[in-house]
Amino acid sequence: MLAYTTWMIYGRLVESMKRLASSALVFTICVLCFCAGTAQTAPYPVLGDILKNTEMHYQRLNAFTAYFHQTTSSSAAGAMSRTEASGRLYYERPRQMRWEYEKPETQVFVANRQLAWFYAPSENQISMFDADAFFSSPLAQTFFEGVVELKNHFEVSIDPKQSNKAACVLKLIPRKEDPAIKTLFLRIDLQTYRITSVESHDALGNINRITLESQTAVSSLDPGLFQLDVPPATLVTDIDGRELTSAEIEALKQKIISR
C-alpha cells in the first residue's frame, strides 16, 4: 500500500534496485491488499461487499506465501522499455514481510517489527531502514491493520472495463497528489477474495505490475526468514549510508531476536 521520511527510505531503496525497477516492490509491499466499488446492476458485488469479504479473507490469515511475477514498463527518455523479475513473497502477522527476488538476479527485501533492509548479494551490501518509518504509510497500515483506512487516503471505485463475474479490478486514486502514485489497480478474485495482481502508475507514465500466484495460507513461517543474516565481507549501512560496525550489527541482531 507508501509519508514521513518513508519516501526518503523508498528513494534509497529504489536507487539500490534500479536494475529490477524496484519502485514497484515498495508500492506492492504496501498495497498488497483489499478494496472495492460499483453499481447495483453490475455483474459483480457492490463496493461494501467486496470491501467486507476481502478484508475478512486477509484478516483470517496469520501467514501466507506466494510466487510473484513483476513487469515494469518505463517511459524514460521518451521510449518505453520493459523489464521482468520474479520470486517469492512471505507474509506473517504482525508486521513481517520478505520478498525474495530470484530472477533476473538474487535480491532480498525484509521488513519486520523493528527493521527493514535490502540485501543485494551482487553488491555485497545490506541497506537498513527504520521499520516504524516503513510501516507508517497509509498503505502499509492498511495491509496489516485492515481495509477500512484505505478509503481515507484513496478514492476507490471499480473499473467496469476490466471487471467481470470472475474478477473485479479496483481503481485507487490518492486523495492527496502524489507523483510516485498516480493510480493503483488491484485485481481481486471474486471466488476467493484474494488479491491476484497489483498495478501502479506514477506521474511520469511508468507502470509496475506484480501478479501473485499460488497463494498458500500457513499457520506460521520460519522465524529465520525475518532475521538479519549478514554474510561474510558484506557491507552493512544505515539509511544515511553510514557503515555499521560489527558491534552495532550484532546489537541489532540481538534486538530483533529478543522481540
Contacts in CASP RR format, 6 or more apart in sequence:
PFRMAT RR
TARGET T0000
AUTHOR 0000-0000-0000
METHOD contacts of the structure
MODEL  1
MLAYTTWMIYGRLVESMKRLASSALVFTICVLCFCAGTAQTAPYPVLGDI
LKNTEMHYQRLNAFTAYFHQTTSSSAAGAMSRTEASGRLYYERPRQMRWE
YEKPETQVFVANRQLAWFYAPSENQISMFDADAFFSSPLAQTFFEGVVEL
KNHFEVSIDPKQSNKAACVLKLIPRKEDPAIKTLFLRIDLQTYRITSVES
HDALGNINRITLESQTAVSSLDPGLFQLDVPPATLVTDIDGRELTSAEIE
ALKQKIISR
1 27 0 8 1.000
1 29 0 8 1.000
1 30 0 8 1.000
1 31 0 8 1.000
1 32 0 8 1.000
1 33 0 8 1.000
1 137 0 8 1.000
1 138 0 8 1.000
1 139 0 8 1.000
1 140 0 8 1.000
1 142 0 8 1.000
1 143 0 8 1.000
1 150 0 8 1.000
1 184 0 8 1.000
2 10 0 8 1.000
2 26 0 8 1.000
2 27 0 8 1.000
2 30 0 8 1.000
2 31 0 8 1.000
2 137 0 8 1.000
2 138 0 8 1.000
2 139 0 8 1.000
2 140 0 8 1.000
2 180 0 8 1.000
2 181 0 8 1.000
3 136 0 8 1.000
3 137 0 8 1.000
4 133 0 8 1.000
4 136 0 8 1.000
4 137 0 8 1.000
5 130 0 8 1.000
5 133 0 8 1.000
5 239 0 8 1.000
6 133 0 8 1.000
6 134 0 8 1.000
6 136 0 8 1.000
6 137 0 8 1.000
7 180 0 8 1.000
8 239 0 8 1.000
9 116 0 8 1.000
9 129 0 8 1.000
9 130 0 8 1.000
9 133 0 8 1.000
9 134 0 8 1.000
9 239 0 8 1.000
10 23 0 8 1.000
10 26 0 8 1.000
10 180 0 8 1.000
12 127 0 8 1.000
12 129 0 8 1.000
12 239 0 8 1.000
12 241 0 8 1.000
13 22 0 8 1.000
13 25 0 8 1.000
13 26 0 8 1.000
13 109 0 8 1.000
13 118 0 8 1.000
13 127 0 8 1.000
13 129 0 8 1.000
14 22 0 8 1.000
14 23 0 8 1.000
14 26 0 8 1.000
16 22 0 8 1.000
16 118 0 8 1.000
16 120 0 8 1.000
16 123 0 8 1.000
16 125 0 8 1.000
16 127 0 8 1.000
17 23 0 8 1.000
17 25 0 8 1.000
17 107 0 8 1.000
17 118 0 8 1.000
17 120 0 8 1.000
19 83 0 8 1.000
19 104 0 8 1.000
19 105 0 8 1.000
20 70 0 8 1.000
20 72 0 8 1.000
20 83 0 8 1.000
20 85 0 8 1.000
20 101 0 8 1.000
20 104 0 8 1.000
20 105 0 8 1.000
20 107 0 8 1.000
21 70 0 8 1.000
21 72 0 8 1.000
21 74 0 8 1.000
21 83 0 8 1.000
21 85 0 8 1.000
21 206 0 8 1.000
21 208 0 8 1.000
22 109 0 8 1.000
23 180 0 8 1.000
23 200 0 8 1.000
23 202 0 8 1.000
23 206 0 8 1.000
23 208 0 8 1.000
24 70 0 8 1.000
24 72 0 8 1.000
24 200 0 8 1.000
24 208 0 8 1.000
24 209 0 8 1.000
24 210 0 8 1.000
25 70 0 8 1.000
25 99 0 8 1.000
25 109 0 8 1.000
27 139 0 8 1.000
27 180 0 8 1.000
27 181 0 8 1.000
27 184 0 8 1.000
27 198 0 8 1.000
27 200 0 8 1.000
27 208 0 8 1.000
28 68 0 8 1.000
28 70 0 8 1.000
28 198 0 8 1.000
28 200 0 8 1.000
28 208 0 8 1.000
28 210 0 8 1.000
29 97 0 8 1.000
29 99 0 8 1.000
29 109 0 8 1.000
29 111 0 8 1.000
29 140 0 8 1.000
30 137 0 8 1.000
30 139 0 8 1.000
30 140 0 8 1.000
30 142 0 8 1.000
30 143 0 8 1.000
31 139 0 8 1.000
31 143 0 8 1.000
31 184 0 8 1.000
31 186 0 8 1.000
31 198 0 8 1.000
31 200 0 8 1.000
32 89 0 8 1.000
32 91 0 8 1.000
32 143 0 8 1.000
32 195 0 8 1.000
32 198 0 8 1.000
32 212 0 8 1.000
33 54 0 8 1.000
33 58 0 8 1.000
33 142 0 8 1.000
33 143 0 8 1.000
33 146 0 8 1.000
33 147 0 8 1.000
33 195 0 8 1.000
34 51 0 8 1.000
34 54 0 8 1.000
34 55 0 8 1.000
34 58 0 8 1.000
34 142 0 8 1.000
34 143 0 8 1.000
34 146 0 8 1.000
34 147 0 8 1.000
34 150 0 8 1.000
34 186 0 8 1.000
34 195 0 8 1.000
35 50 0 8 1.000
35 51 0 8 1.000
35 54 0 8 1.000
35 147 0 8 1.000
35 150 0 8 1.000
35 154 0 8 1.000
35 156 0 8 1.000
35 170 0 8 1.000
35 172 0 8 1.000
35 186 0 8 1.000
35 188 0 8 1.000
36 46 0 8 1.000
36 47 0 8 1.000
36 48 0 8 1.000
36 49 0 8 1.000
36 50 0 8 1.000
36 51 0 8 1.000
36 54 0 8 1.000
36 156 0 8 1.000
36 158 0 8 1.000
36 168 0 8 1.000
36 170 0 8 1.000
37 46 0 8 1.000
37 47 0 8 1.000
37 48 0 8 1.000
37 50 0 8 1.000
37 51 0 8 1.000
37 156 0 8 1.000
37 157 0 8 1.000
37 158 0 8 1.000
37 170 0 8 1.000
38 44 0 8 1.000
38 45 0 8 1.000
38 46 0 8 1.000
38 47 0 8 1.000
38 50 0 8 1.000
38 157 0 8 1.000
38 158 0 8 1.000
38 160 0 8 1.000
38 163 0 8 1.000
38 168 0 8 1.000
39 46 0 8 1.000
40 46 0 8 1.000
42 158 0 8 1.000
42 160 0 8 1.000
42 163 0 8 1.000
43 164 0 8 1.000
43 165 0 8 1.000
44 50 0 8 1.000
44 158 0 8 1.000
44 163 0 8 1.000
44 164 0 8 1.000
44 165 0 8 1.000
44 168 0 8 1.000
44 190 0 8 1.000
45 53 0 8 1.000
45 168 0 8 1.000
45 190 0 8 1.000
47 156 0 8 1.000
47 157 0 8 1.000
47 158 0 8 1.000
50 158 0 8 1.000
50 168 0 8 1.000
50 170 0 8 1.000
50 188 0 8 1.000
50 190 0 8 1.000
50 193 0 8 1.000
51 147 0 8 1.000
51 148 0 8 1.000
51 151 0 8 1.000
53 193 0 8 1.000
54 147 0 8 1.000
54 188 0 8 1.000
54 193 0 8 1.000
54 195 0 8 1.000
55 146 0 8 1.000
55 147 0 8 1.000
55 148 0 8 1.000
56 193 0 8 1.000
57 192 0 8 1.000
57 193 0 8 1.000
57 194 0 8 1.000
58 146 0 8 1.000
58 147 0 8 1.000
59 146 0 8 1.000
61 91 0 8 1.000
61 93 0 8 1.000
61 217 0 8 1.000
62 92 0 8 1.000
62 93 0 8 1.000
62 218 0 8 1.000
62 219 0 8 1.000
62 220 0 8 1.000
63 90 0 8 1.000
63 91 0 8 1.000
63 92 0 8 1.000
63 93 0 8 1.000
63 217 0 8 1.000
63 218 0 8 1.000
63 219 0 8 1.000
63 220 0 8 1.000
63 221 0 8 1.000
64 91 0 8 1.000
64 215 0 8 1.000
64 216 0 8 1.000
64 217 0 8 1.000
64 218 0 8 1.000
65 88 0 8 1.000
65 89 0 8 1.000
65 90 0 8 1.000
65 91 0 8 1.000
65 214 0 8 1.000
65 215 0 8 1.000
65 216 0 8 1.000
65 218 0 8 1.000
65 221 0 8 1.000
66 88 0 8 1.000
66 89 0 8 1.000
66 91 0 8 1.000
66 212 0 8 1.000
66 213 0 8 1.000
66 214 0 8 1.000
66 215 0 8 1.000
66 216 0 8 1.000
67 86 0 8 1.000
67 87 0 8 1.000
67 88 0 8 1.000
67 89 0 8 1.000
67 212 0 8 1.000
67 213 0 8 1.000
67 214 0 8 1.000
68 86 0 8 1.000
68 87 0 8 1.000
68 88 0 8 1.000
68 89 0 8 1.000
68 99 0 8 1.000
68 210 0 8 1.000
68 211 0 8 1.000
68 212 0 8 1.000
68 213 0 8 1.000
69 84 0 8 1.000
69 85 0 8 1.000
69 86 0 8 1.000
69 87 0 8 1.000
69 210 0 8 1.000
69 211 0 8 1.000
69 213 0 8 1.000
70 84 0 8 1.000
70 85 0 8 1.000
70 86 0 8 1.000
70 208 0 8 1.000
70 209 0 8 1.000
70 210 0 8 1.000
70 211 0 8 1.000
71 82 0 8 1.000
71 83 0 8 1.000
71 84 0 8 1.000
71 208 0 8 1.000
71 209 0 8 1.000
71 210 0 8 1.000
72 82 0 8 1.000
72 83 0 8 1.000
72 84 0 8 1.000
72 85 0 8 1.000
72 206 0 8 1.000
72 207 0 8 1.000
72 208 0 8 1.000
72 209 0 8 1.000
73 80 0 8 1.000
73 81 0 8 1.000
73 82 0 8 1.000
73 206 0 8 1.000
73 207 0 8 1.000
73 208 0 8 1.000
74 80 0 8 1.000
74 81 0 8 1.000
74 82 0 8 1.000
74 83 0 8 1.000
74 206 0 8 1.000
75 204 0 8 1.000
75 205 0 8 1.000
75 206 0 8 1.000
76 206 0 8 1.000
83 104 0 8 1.000
84 103 0 8 1.000
84 104 0 8 1.000
85 101 0 8 1.000
85 103 0 8 1.000
85 104 0 8 1.000
86 101 0 8 1.000
86 102 0 8 1.000
86 103 0 8 1.000
87 99 0 8 1.000
87 100 0 8 1.000
87 101 0 8 1.000
87 102 0 8 1.000
87 103 0 8 1.000
88 99 0 8 1.000
88 100 0 8 1.000
88 102 0 8 1.000
89 97 0 8 1.000
89 98 0 8 1.000
89 99 0 8 1.000
89 100 0 8 1.000
89 212 0 8 1.000
90 96 0 8 1.000
90 97 0 8 1.000
90 98 0 8 1.000
90 100 0 8 1.000
90 221 0 8 1.000
90 225 0 8 1.000
90 226 0 8 1.000
91 97 0 8 1.000
92 220 0 8 1.000
92 221 0 8 1.000
92 226 0 8 1.000
93 144 0 8 1.000
94 113 0 8 1.000
94 144 0 8 1.000
95 111 0 8 1.000
95 112 0 8 1.000
95 113 0 8 1.000
95 131 0 8 1.000
95 135 0 8 1.000
95 144 0 8 1.000
96 111 0 8 1.000
96 112 0 8 1.000
96 113 0 8 1.000
96 221 0 8 1.000
96 225 0 8 1.000
96 226 0 8 1.000
97 109 0 8 1.000
97 110 0 8 1.000
97 111 0 8 1.000
98 108 0 8 1.000
98 109 0 8 1.000
98 110 0 8 1.000
98 111 0 8 1.000
98 225 0 8 1.000
98 226 0 8 1.000
99 108 0 8 1.000
99 109 0 8 1.000
99 110 0 8 1.000
100 106 0 8 1.000
100 108 0 8 1.000
101 107 0 8 1.000
101 108 0 8 1.000
105 121 0 8 1.000
105 122 0 8 1.000
106 121 0 8 1.000
106 122 0 8 1.000
107 118 0 8 1.000
107 119 0 8 1.000
107 120 0 8 1.000
107 121 0 8 1.000
108 118 0 8 1.000
108 119 0 8 1.000
109 116 0 8 1.000
109 117 0 8 1.000
109 118 0 8 1.000
109 119 0 8 1.000
110 116 0 8 1.000
110 117 0 8 1.000
110 119 0 8 1.000
110 225 0 8 1.000
110 226 0 8 1.000
110 228 0 8 1.000
111 131 0 8 1.000
111 134 0 8 1.000
111 135 0 8 1.000
112 131 0 8 1.000
112 226 0 8 1.000
112 227 0 8 1.000
112 256 0 8 1.000
113 131 0 8 1.000
113 256 0 8 1.000
113 259 0 8 1.000
114 131 0 8 1.000
114 132 0 8 1.000
114 255 0 8 1.000
114 256 0 8 1.000
114 259 0 8 1.000
115 128 0 8 1.000
115 129 0 8 1.000
115 130 0 8 1.000
115 131 0 8 1.000
115 228 0 8 1.000
115 252 0 8 1.000
115 256 0 8 1.000
116 128 0 8 1.000
116 129 0 8 1.000
116 130 0 8 1.000
116 131 0 8 1.000
116 134 0 8 1.000
117 126 0 8 1.000
117 127 0 8 1.000
117 128 0 8 1.000
117 129 0 8 1.000
117 228 0 8 1.000
118 126 0 8 1.000
118 127 0 8 1.000
118 129 0 8 1.000
119 125 0 8 1.000
119 126 0 8 1.000
119 234 0 8 1.000
120 126 0 8 1.000
121 231 0 8 1.000
124 231 0 8 1.000
124 233 0 8 1.000
124 234 0 8 1.000
124 235 0 8 1.000
125 234 0 8 1.000
125 235 0 8 1.000
125 236 0 8 1.000
125 237 0 8 1.000
126 228 0 8 1.000
126 230 0 8 1.000
126 234 0 8 1.000
126 235 0 8 1.000
126 236 0 8 1.000
126 237 0 8 1.000
127 237 0 8 1.000
127 239 0 8 1.000
127 241 0 8 1.000
128 236 0 8 1.000
128 237 0 8 1.000
128 238 0 8 1.000
128 239 0 8 1.000
128 244 0 8 1.000
128 252 0 8 1.000
129 239 0 8 1.000
130 239 0 8 1.000
134 140 0 8 1.000
135 141 0 8 1.000
135 144 0 8 1.000
138 149 0 8 1.000
138 150 0 8 1.000
138 152 0 8 1.000
138 153 0 8 1.000
139 150 0 8 1.000
139 153 0 8 1.000
141 149 0 8 1.000
142 149 0 8 1.000
142 150 0 8 1.000
142 153 0 8 1.000
150 156 0 8 1.000
150 172 0 8 1.000
152 175 0 8 1.000
153 174 0 8 1.000
153 175 0 8 1.000
153 176 0 8 1.000
154 172 0 8 1.000
154 173 0 8 1.000
154 174 0 8 1.000
154 175 0 8 1.000
154 184 0 8 1.000
155 172 0 8 1.000
155 173 0 8 1.000
155 174 0 8 1.000
155 175 0 8 1.000
156 170 0 8 1.000
156 171 0 8 1.000
156 172 0 8 1.000
157 170 0 8 1.000
157 171 0 8 1.000
158 168 0 8 1.000
158 169 0 8 1.000
158 170 0 8 1.000
158 171 0 8 1.000
159 169 0 8 1.000
159 170 0 8 1.000
159 171 0 8 1.000
159 185 0 8 1.000
162 169 0 8 1.000
162 185 0 8 1.000
162 187 0 8 1.000
163 169 0 8 1.000
165 190 0 8 1.000
166 189 0 8 1.000
166 190 0 8 1.000
166 191 0 8 1.000
167 187 0 8 1.000
167 188 0 8 1.000
167 189 0 8 1.000
167 190 0 8 1.000
167 196 0 8 1.000
168 187 0 8 1.000
168 188 0 8 1.000
168 190 0 8 1.000
169 185 0 8 1.000
169 186 0 8 1.000
169 187 0 8 1.000
169 188 0 8 1.000
170 185 0 8 1.000
170 186 0 8 1.000
170 187 0 8 1.000
170 188 0 8 1.000
171 183 0 8 1.000
171 184 0 8 1.000
171 185 0 8 1.000
172 183 0 8 1.000
172 184 0 8 1.000
172 185 0 8 1.000
172 186 0 8 1.000
173 182 0 8 1.000
173 183 0 8 1.000
173 184 0 8 1.000
174 181 0 8 1.000
174 182 0 8 1.000
179 202 0 8 1.000
179 203 0 8 1.000
179 204 0 8 1.000
180 202 0 8 1.000
180 203 0 8 1.000
181 200 0 8 1.000
181 201 0 8 1.000
181 202 0 8 1.000
182 201 0 8 1.000
182 202 0 8 1.000
182 203 0 8 1.000
182 205 0 8 1.000
183 200 0 8 1.000
183 201 0 8 1.000
184 198 0 8 1.000
184 199 0 8 1.000
184 200 0 8 1.000
184 201 0 8 1.000
185 197 0 8 1.000
185 198 0 8 1.000
185 199 0 8 1.000
185 200 0 8 1.000
186 195 0 8 1.000
186 197 0 8 1.000
186 198 0 8 1.000
186 199 0 8 1.000
187 195 0 8 1.000
187 196 0 8 1.000
187 197 0 8 1.000
187 198 0 8 1.000
187 199 0 8 1.000
188 194 0 8 1.000
188 195 0 8 1.000
188 196 0 8 1.000
189 196 0 8 1.000
194 212 0 8 1.000
194 215 0 8 1.000
195 212 0 8 1.000
196 211 0 8 1.000
196 212 0 8 1.000
196 213 0 8 1.000
197 209 0 8 1.000
197 210 0 8 1.000
197 211 0 8 1.000
197 212 0 8 1.000
198 209 0 8 1.000
198 210 0 8 1.000
198 212 0 8 1.000
199 207 0 8 1.000
199 208 0 8 1.000
199 209 0 8 1.000
199 210 0 8 1.000
200 207 0 8 1.000
200 208 0 8 1.000
200 209 0 8 1.000
201 207 0 8 1.000
226 256 0 8 1.000
227 253 0 8 1.000
227 256 0 8 1.000
227 257 0 8 1.000
228 249 0 8 1.000
228 252 0 8 1.000
228 253 0 8 1.000
228 256 0 8 1.000
230 236 0 8 1.000
230 249 0 8 1.000
230 253 0 8 1.000
235 243 0 8 1.000
236 243 0 8 1.000
236 244 0 8 1.000
236 249 0 8 1.000
237 243 0 8 1.000
237 244 0 8 1.000
238 244 0 8 1.000
244 252 0 8 1.000
END
